[in-house]
Amino acid sequence: MKHYLTLAVLVVLAVSCGGRRGQDGDGTQGDSLATAVQEKPKDRPKSNAKSTPDDSLAALKQKFPEEPIFDILTSMGTIRVKLYKDTPKHRANFIRLALTHYYDGLLFHRVVEDFVIQGGDPFTRDSTRLEEWGEGGPGYTIDPEIVPEHTHKKGALAAARRGNYANPMKESSGSQFYLVQNADNCKHLDGEYTVFGETVGGLNVIDRIAALRVDRYNRPLRRVVIMRISPNEQLNKRALEEEERAREELENPVPKQEEAQPEEKKEGEIITLQVQETVDSSILRGRKLKHRD
């Protein structure tokens, strides 16, 4: 009997200890049976990882006009740029990087007042790599597309690159770009760097960024973040519609109306007037002769 009683007491103690195992000393949920159950895959929260080129193919396939408009949304305002059609490699590269969110969170790491503002370096996401800012990229360069007509006017969008000594072919950085703030101080860059777009809105934002205080390496003391670069859907849609209308007019020209009939009519009128003048002059001559008699 005592043996059975002792066994029952041990069972009760074991159950009570198991019930308290789920509570830590501060009353919060601890190493309980509930936390040991593996979470089902469908219940896991979605990842916040950045998009990559592999999972953004659908976005890359969207149609753009020959000279698409993109908005560079920064922590100091939006800069709206147009990409040139005659620099297709730079245009395609900029579109791909923007649509795959490559630029999200990068900084304008170089600011020179009365000159340019520069950004697009992936190293600027990491403050521990401060000394390397300005050296980063996607791991490739772009062949130069230097068009004489595209000068470094105010708001010009151009590709950064290494100097001539290390880069005699003038190949562009795969991601770094700059925007001209003062055209007069950038004339010597014409023909040396690829200008592949221009600012069509937000020149005042460029001025505000260029006016920031910087350190001795021209790094702004205030962080200027590129929050995202995205296509302007409304303006691009309008440009596509205009291009489509122009294409239809070219393929189906409207026949011009013949202008021969009005000219014949004019000639007939002239002949009639000449005949009338001859008749009138004959009558007058007859009258004069009769008067003389």
Phi, psi and omega in degrees: 000313178299326180297316179293323180295317179297319179297321180294320180296319179296323179296316180297317179297321180296318180295318182293323178293322178295326180290331181272352186295335182279000182242129173276175183298333182267008176088359180271163180294128182246221184277071182264172179298328182296320181285344180278342180287128182290140180287136178290143182304323184288343180268354182286143179294151180291146181288145177260019182296151179293151176292150178241165179305328182292324183259016179236023182298324180297318180294324181292338183275353180294149187273138178235155174290172181301325178234082186290156178254131177234146178255123175264101182273115181245171178288355178240011179132178184254133175249122182258127184235152174248134180264134184284144180282336182267017168233064191297327181291316178291321178299311181296321181293316180297318180298315182297315181295321180294315183289337178264013174063027180297323186277348184301123176089357178282166184247158162278101189268348181227120182228119179234110182298142184064026178215265183215165167239140188229141180207188177098012180266120181296340179294340183288354173287341187242109182291342178285348179254030185307319182291345181261358180301131183102353181250354186273166179181183182278001178099013178209165175241171182239137178301142181296145175227067185274113181252121184305327182291338182268097182261173180274064175283171181298131181088359179301138178256118185226160180269133175286164178197168174286164182292168185298326183296316180271348186216069184296338180278355179060039177289142184276153171300148180291338184219333185285138180221165175221158179239131183284131176258326180230111184293324183299326182270005181240008183299327182290351179274344180300131180082355181253332182231151180280117173266117186240013177184181179211157178278128178247002177189138178096025176300329179294331177292319176301317179299318181294319180294318182295336183275358182292151175287143184229167174271188185290349177258015180064025173270125183296138179289338174257129181292127176246107188263135169275102184289318174189160173236119187223152178291145175274101188298319184295311181291322179292323178296317180296318179295321177297319179296320179294320178296322179293319178297317179296322179293319179295320179295325179289321181282331181233073182294143179279125181296138180281142178286141181291138182255009183292322184300312178299324179294319179296324180295320179295318179298320178298320178296320180296315179299316179300317180295319179297318178297317181297319179296321179296317179297315181299317181294326178294318180297316181296319179296320178298319180295317181296318180296318179295323179294324180293325180292000000 
